[in-house]
Amino acid sequence: MTQPPGPTGAVPGAPSKAPLASEAHAQQPVAAEGAVKRAVSVSIGSRQRDVAVEVELLGKRVHIERFGTDGDMGRAAALIRELDGKVDAFGLGGLDLFFVAAGRRYYLRDGLRLAREAKKTPVVCGAGLKDSLERLAVEKLEERIGWKDRRVLMVSAVDRFGMAESLAQHGARVLYGDIIFALGLPVPIYDVRRLEMIARLLLPVISQVPIGWLYPTGKQQESSKSGNRGRHFEWAEVIAGDFHFIKRYAPERLDGKIILTNTTTSQDVEDLRRRGVTQLITTTPRYEGRSLATNLLEAALVAAAGRHPLSNQEYLELIDEAGLEPQVEVLSG
Protein backbone atom coordinates (compact mmCIF):
# COMPACT_ATOMS: atom_id res chain seq x y z
CA MET A 1 0.00 0.00 0.00
CA THR A 2 1.33 3.45 -0.89
CA GLN A 3 2.23 5.60 2.11
CA PRO A 4 0.64 9.07 2.38
CA PRO A 5 3.00 11.71 1.01
CA GLY A 6 5.40 13.42 3.39
CA PRO A 7 6.49 17.05 3.16
CA THR A 8 6.88 18.29 -0.40
CA GLY A 9 5.45 14.99 -1.61
CA ALA A 10 8.21 12.78 -0.20
CA VAL A 11 7.19 9.28 0.81
CA PRO A 12 8.00 8.75 4.51
CA GLY A 13 10.98 6.46 4.86
CA ALA A 14 12.11 7.00 1.28
CA PRO A 15 15.43 8.76 0.66
CA SER A 16 14.97 12.37 -0.33
CA LYS A 17 16.85 15.65 -0.47
CA ALA A 18 13.72 17.80 -0.68
CA PRO A 19 13.13 20.35 2.12
CA LEU A 20 10.44 19.76 4.70
CA ALA A 21 7.23 21.73 4.48
CA SER A 22 8.19 23.41 7.75
CA GLU A 23 11.38 24.55 6.02
CA ALA A 24 9.67 25.79 2.90
CA HIS A 25 7.21 28.16 4.58
CA ALA A 26 9.78 29.99 6.69
CA GLN A 27 12.00 32.01 4.38
CA GLN A 28 11.26 35.29 6.17
CA PRO A 29 12.37 36.65 9.55
CA VAL A 30 10.53 34.70 12.24
CA ALA A 31 10.13 37.50 14.79
CA ALA A 32 10.14 41.27 14.96
CA GLU A 33 13.64 42.79 15.00
CA GLY A 34 14.73 43.63 18.54
CA ALA A 35 12.15 41.39 20.21
CA VAL A 36 13.18 38.57 22.55
CA LYS A 37 13.10 35.43 20.44
CA ARG A 38 11.50 32.25 21.69
CA ALA A 39 12.66 28.72 20.86
CA VAL A 40 10.73 25.75 22.22
CA SER A 41 11.64 22.08 22.24
CA VAL A 42 8.63 19.79 22.36
CA SER A 43 9.98 16.44 23.51
CA ILE A 44 8.48 13.01 23.99
CA GLY A 45 11.09 12.52 26.66
CA SER A 46 10.77 12.81 30.43
CA ARG A 47 9.34 15.98 31.95
CA GLN A 48 12.01 15.75 34.65
CA ARG A 49 14.48 17.17 32.12
CA ASP A 50 12.50 20.34 31.32
CA VAL A 51 14.33 23.66 31.26
CA ALA A 52 13.62 27.35 30.71
CA VAL A 53 16.41 29.91 30.40
CA GLU A 54 17.11 33.14 28.55
CA VAL A 55 20.45 33.38 26.75
CA GLU A 56 22.29 35.70 24.37
CA LEU A 57 22.96 34.14 20.99
CA LEU A 58 24.19 35.91 17.84
CA GLY A 59 23.66 39.22 19.61
CA LYS A 60 19.99 38.44 20.32
CA ARG A 61 18.16 37.52 23.49
CA VAL A 62 16.57 34.09 23.09
CA HIS A 63 14.20 32.50 25.58
CA ILE A 64 14.64 28.74 25.29
CA GLU A 65 12.30 26.17 26.80
CA ARG A 66 11.86 22.43 26.78
CA PHE A 67 8.53 20.72 27.40
CA GLY A 68 8.66 16.95 27.93
CA THR A 69 5.52 14.87 27.50
CA ASP A 70 6.63 11.55 29.06
CA GLY A 71 6.21 9.73 25.77
CA ASP A 72 2.73 11.10 25.04
CA MET A 73 2.63 11.86 21.29
CA GLY A 74 -0.87 13.32 21.56
CA ARG A 75 0.25 15.79 24.20
CA ALA A 76 3.27 16.74 22.07
CA ALA A 77 1.02 17.39 19.07
CA ALA A 78 -1.32 19.50 21.19
CA LEU A 79 1.59 21.62 22.48
CA ILE A 80 2.77 22.31 18.94
CA ARG A 81 -0.72 23.32 17.85
CA GLU A 82 -1.09 25.56 20.90
CA LEU A 83 2.24 27.37 20.38
CA ASP A 84 2.28 27.46 16.58
CA GLY A 85 2.78 31.03 15.40
CA LYS A 86 3.50 32.21 18.96
CA VAL A 87 7.14 31.07 19.06
CA ASP A 88 9.99 31.60 16.61
CA ALA A 89 11.16 28.01 16.18
CA PHE A 90 10.29 24.53 17.37
CA GLY A 91 12.73 21.74 18.12
CA LEU A 92 11.54 18.14 18.22
CA GLY A 93 13.05 16.23 21.12
CA GLY A 94 13.14 12.48 21.72
CA LEU A 95 12.77 11.75 17.99
CA ASP A 96 14.02 13.02 14.66
CA LEU A 97 12.30 14.34 11.57
CA PHE A 98 14.72 12.38 9.45
CA PHE A 99 17.96 10.46 9.50
CA VAL A 100 20.79 11.34 7.13
CA ALA A 101 23.00 8.54 5.81
CA ALA A 102 25.45 8.91 2.95
CA GLY A 103 23.84 12.19 1.86
CA ARG A 104 20.28 10.83 1.82
CA ARG A 105 17.36 11.73 4.08
CA TYR A 106 15.02 9.10 5.48
CA TYR A 107 11.94 10.68 7.00
CA LEU A 108 10.52 9.22 10.22
CA ARG A 109 6.79 8.63 10.40
CA ASP A 110 6.35 9.85 13.99
CA GLY A 111 8.55 12.90 13.45
CA LEU A 112 6.60 13.92 10.36
CA ARG A 113 3.28 13.59 12.15
CA LEU A 114 4.41 16.04 14.82
CA ALA A 115 6.06 18.45 12.37
CA ARG A 116 2.86 18.69 10.34
CA GLU A 117 1.05 20.13 13.36
CA ALA A 118 3.03 23.35 12.89
CA LYS A 119 1.51 25.50 10.15
CA LYS A 120 3.40 28.76 10.81
CA THR A 121 6.47 28.15 12.98
CA PRO A 122 9.53 26.38 11.50
CA VAL A 123 10.40 22.96 12.95
CA VAL A 124 13.89 21.50 13.34
CA CYS A 125 15.17 18.32 14.96
CA GLY A 126 18.87 19.00 15.45
CA ALA A 127 19.96 17.30 12.22
CA GLY A 128 21.47 20.51 10.86
CA LEU A 129 23.81 20.84 13.86
CA LYS A 130 24.61 17.14 13.98
CA ASP A 131 25.90 17.40 10.43
CA SER A 132 27.92 20.56 11.10
CA LEU A 133 28.64 21.26 14.78
CA GLU A 134 29.36 17.62 15.65
CA ARG A 135 31.65 17.06 12.67
CA LEU A 136 33.52 20.18 13.71
CA ALA A 137 33.67 19.08 17.36
CA VAL A 138 35.52 15.86 16.45
CA GLU A 139 38.04 17.90 14.47
CA LYS A 140 38.54 20.41 17.29
CA LEU A 141 39.08 17.62 19.83
CA GLU A 142 41.88 15.99 17.82
CA GLU A 143 44.66 17.71 19.77
CA ARG A 144 43.09 16.88 23.13
CA ILE A 145 42.09 13.26 22.50
CA GLY A 146 44.18 12.05 19.55
CA TRP A 147 41.63 10.00 17.62
CA LYS A 148 44.08 7.75 15.77
CA ASP A 149 43.41 4.14 16.92
CA ARG A 150 41.25 5.29 19.85
CA ARG A 151 38.58 2.70 20.67
CA VAL A 152 35.25 4.53 20.34
CA LEU A 153 31.80 3.11 21.02
CA MET A 154 29.26 5.19 19.14
CA VAL A 155 25.97 4.01 20.60
CA SER A 156 23.97 5.22 17.60
CA ALA A 157 25.30 6.64 14.35
CA VAL A 158 22.43 7.01 11.86
CA ASP A 159 21.01 9.87 13.94
CA ARG A 160 24.37 11.70 13.87
CA PHE A 161 26.13 10.54 10.74
CA GLY A 162 28.34 13.63 10.71
CA MET A 163 30.07 12.55 13.92
CA ALA A 164 30.27 8.94 12.68
CA GLU A 165 32.04 9.92 9.45
CA SER A 166 34.33 12.40 11.16
CA LEU A 167 35.51 9.82 13.71
CA ALA A 168 36.32 7.40 10.90
CA GLN A 169 38.15 10.10 8.93
CA HIS A 170 40.31 10.86 11.97
CA GLY A 171 41.41 7.23 12.30
CA ALA A 172 39.40 6.14 15.34
CA ARG A 173 38.54 2.45 15.78
CA VAL A 174 34.77 2.86 15.98
CA LEU A 175 32.14 0.34 16.99
CA TYR A 176 28.83 1.64 15.60
CA GLY A 177 26.15 0.31 17.95
CA ASP A 178 22.93 1.04 16.08
CA ILE A 179 21.81 -2.58 15.68
CA ILE A 180 22.98 -3.50 19.19
CA PHE A 181 21.21 -0.69 21.06
CA ALA A 182 18.28 0.31 18.82
CA LEU A 183 17.32 -3.16 17.58
CA GLY A 184 18.66 -5.27 20.44
CA LEU A 185 20.62 -7.62 18.16
CA PRO A 186 24.27 -8.63 18.80
CA VAL A 187 25.59 -7.24 15.51
CA PRO A 188 28.49 -4.79 15.95
CA ILE A 189 29.52 -2.67 12.96
CA TYR A 190 33.14 -1.57 12.66
CA ASP A 191 33.20 0.05 9.22
CA VAL A 192 31.44 3.30 8.32
CA ARG A 193 30.83 2.15 4.72
CA ARG A 194 29.17 -1.02 5.98
CA LEU A 195 27.08 1.21 8.24
CA GLU A 196 25.99 3.18 5.15
CA MET A 197 25.02 0.00 3.34
CA ILE A 198 23.01 -1.34 6.27
CA ALA A 199 21.36 2.06 6.79
CA ARG A 200 20.20 2.13 3.17
CA LEU A 201 18.69 -1.35 3.55
CA LEU A 202 16.99 -0.88 6.92
CA LEU A 203 16.03 2.78 7.23
CA PRO A 204 13.13 2.69 4.76
CA VAL A 205 11.49 0.12 7.08
CA ILE A 206 12.76 1.28 10.48
CA SER A 207 11.64 4.85 9.86
CA GLN A 208 8.01 3.65 9.78
CA VAL A 209 7.88 1.95 13.20
CA PRO A 210 6.87 3.77 16.41
CA ILE A 211 9.83 5.63 17.86
CA GLY A 212 9.36 3.91 21.22
CA TRP A 213 10.41 0.63 19.63
CA LEU A 214 13.85 2.06 18.88
CA TYR A 215 14.64 4.74 21.42
CA PRO A 216 14.04 5.35 25.14
CA THR A 217 11.18 7.80 25.58
CA GLY A 218 9.30 9.17 28.60
CA LYS A 219 10.24 7.53 31.89
CA GLN A 220 12.54 5.06 30.11
CA GLN A 221 15.00 7.94 29.97
CA GLU A 222 15.34 7.83 33.74
CA SER A 223 16.02 4.07 34.00
CA SER A 224 18.82 1.76 32.93
CA LYS A 225 19.33 -1.85 31.83
CA SER A 226 22.83 -2.77 30.78
CA GLY A 227 22.78 -6.56 30.48
CA ASN A 228 25.27 -8.15 28.08
CA ARG A 229 25.58 -4.90 26.14
CA GLY A 230 27.84 -3.62 28.91
CA ARG A 231 30.85 -5.41 27.43
CA HIS A 232 30.90 -2.98 24.51
CA PHE A 233 31.29 -0.09 26.96
CA GLU A 234 34.13 -1.92 28.70
CA TRP A 235 35.98 -2.29 25.36
CA ALA A 236 35.77 1.42 24.56
CA GLU A 237 38.04 4.26 25.65
CA VAL A 238 35.57 6.88 24.39
CA ILE A 239 31.78 6.53 24.47
CA ALA A 240 30.05 8.81 21.98
CA GLY A 241 26.56 9.65 20.82
CA ASP A 242 23.08 10.03 22.23
CA PHE A 243 23.13 10.41 26.02
CA HIS A 244 19.82 8.63 26.59
CA PHE A 245 21.22 5.48 24.95
CA ILE A 246 24.39 5.83 27.03
CA LYS A 247 22.48 6.35 30.25
CA ARG A 248 20.10 3.46 29.61
CA TYR A 249 22.64 0.80 28.59
CA ALA A 250 25.95 1.69 30.24
CA PRO A 251 27.19 -0.53 33.09
CA GLU A 252 27.48 0.81 36.61
CA ARG A 253 31.23 1.40 36.41
CA LEU A 254 32.76 3.57 33.67
CA ASP A 255 36.22 3.99 35.12
CA GLY A 256 38.64 5.90 32.91
CA LYS A 257 36.11 6.55 30.15
CA ILE A 258 35.65 9.73 28.13
CA ILE A 259 32.04 10.58 27.23
CA LEU A 260 31.28 12.67 24.12
CA THR A 261 27.59 13.61 24.07
CA ASN A 262 25.11 16.35 25.00
CA THR A 263 21.76 16.82 26.81
CA THR A 264 23.29 16.29 30.25
CA THR A 265 21.99 17.80 33.47
CA SER A 266 23.99 18.65 36.59
CA GLN A 267 22.61 15.44 38.12
CA ASP A 268 23.91 13.45 35.15
CA VAL A 269 27.33 15.04 35.58
CA GLU A 270 27.52 13.99 39.22
CA ASP A 271 26.34 10.48 38.36
CA LEU A 272 29.06 10.13 35.71
CA ARG A 273 31.64 11.42 38.17
CA ARG A 274 30.53 8.82 40.72
CA ARG A 275 30.82 6.06 38.12
CA GLY A 276 34.44 6.91 37.31
CA VAL A 277 34.20 8.88 34.05
CA THR A 278 37.33 11.00 33.61
CA GLN A 279 36.08 13.56 31.07
CA LEU A 280 32.64 14.67 29.93
CA ILE A 281 32.70 16.50 26.60
CA THR A 282 29.50 18.04 25.27
CA THR A 283 29.09 19.37 21.76
CA THR A 284 26.57 21.99 22.88
CA PRO A 285 26.98 24.83 25.42
CA ARG A 286 25.99 24.43 29.05
CA TYR A 287 23.46 26.82 30.58
CA GLU A 288 22.59 26.67 34.29
CA GLY A 289 24.31 23.31 34.64
CA ARG A 290 22.67 21.72 31.60
CA SER A 291 24.02 21.10 28.11
CA LEU A 292 21.39 21.76 25.48
CA ALA A 293 19.93 19.13 23.20
CA THR A 294 20.91 19.73 19.57
CA ASN A 295 17.26 20.20 18.58
CA LEU A 296 16.84 23.03 21.10
CA LEU A 297 20.14 24.70 20.19
CA GLU A 298 19.26 24.48 16.50
CA ALA A 299 15.84 26.01 17.19
CA ALA A 300 17.56 28.80 19.15
CA LEU A 301 19.95 29.49 16.25
CA VAL A 302 17.07 29.60 13.77
CA ALA A 303 15.17 31.98 16.07
CA ALA A 304 18.20 34.23 16.55
CA ALA A 305 19.16 34.20 12.87
CA GLY A 306 15.59 35.02 11.89
CA ARG A 307 15.55 32.78 8.84
CA HIS A 308 14.96 29.17 7.86
CA PRO A 309 15.93 26.82 6.29
CA LEU A 310 19.68 27.12 6.73
CA SER A 311 22.31 25.43 4.59
CA ASN A 312 25.21 23.47 6.06
CA GLN A 313 27.51 26.40 5.26
CA GLU A 314 25.15 28.82 7.02
CA TYR A 315 25.14 26.60 10.10
CA LEU A 316 28.95 26.59 10.10
CA GLU A 317 28.99 30.38 9.82
CA LEU A 318 26.51 30.75 12.70
CA ILE A 319 28.49 28.29 14.82
CA ASP A 320 31.61 30.40 14.25
CA GLU A 321 29.78 33.68 14.89
CA ALA A 322 28.26 32.32 18.12
CA GLY A 323 31.64 30.99 19.26
CA LEU A 324 30.32 27.49 19.88
CA GLU A 325 33.04 25.10 21.07
CA PRO A 326 33.07 21.62 22.64
CA GLN A 327 32.67 21.92 26.41
CA VAL A 328 35.19 19.83 28.35
CA GLU A 329 34.65 18.98 31.99
CA VAL A 330 37.28 16.95 33.85
CA LEU A 331 35.43 14.74 36.33
CA SER A 332 38.21 12.58 37.80
CA GLY A 333 41.76 11.39 37.30
Protein Blocks (a to p, Z undefined) as FASTA:
>chain_A
ZZdddeehiaehiacfbdcfklmmmmbcfbdehiacddddddfbdfklgccddddeehia
cddddddeehpaklmmmmmmmmgopambdcdehiafbdceehiacddfklmmmmmmpmkb
ccdehlmmmmmmmmmmmmmmmmmnopghpacddfbfklommlmmmmmmnopacddfklmm
mnopacdcfbfklmmmmmmmmmmmmmmpcfklmocghjllmgccfkjmlmmmmmpmbdcd
jfklmmmmpcfblghiacddehiafklmmmmmmnopabdcdfbdceehiacdfklmmmmm
mmmnopacddfklmmmmmmmnopacddddfbZZ
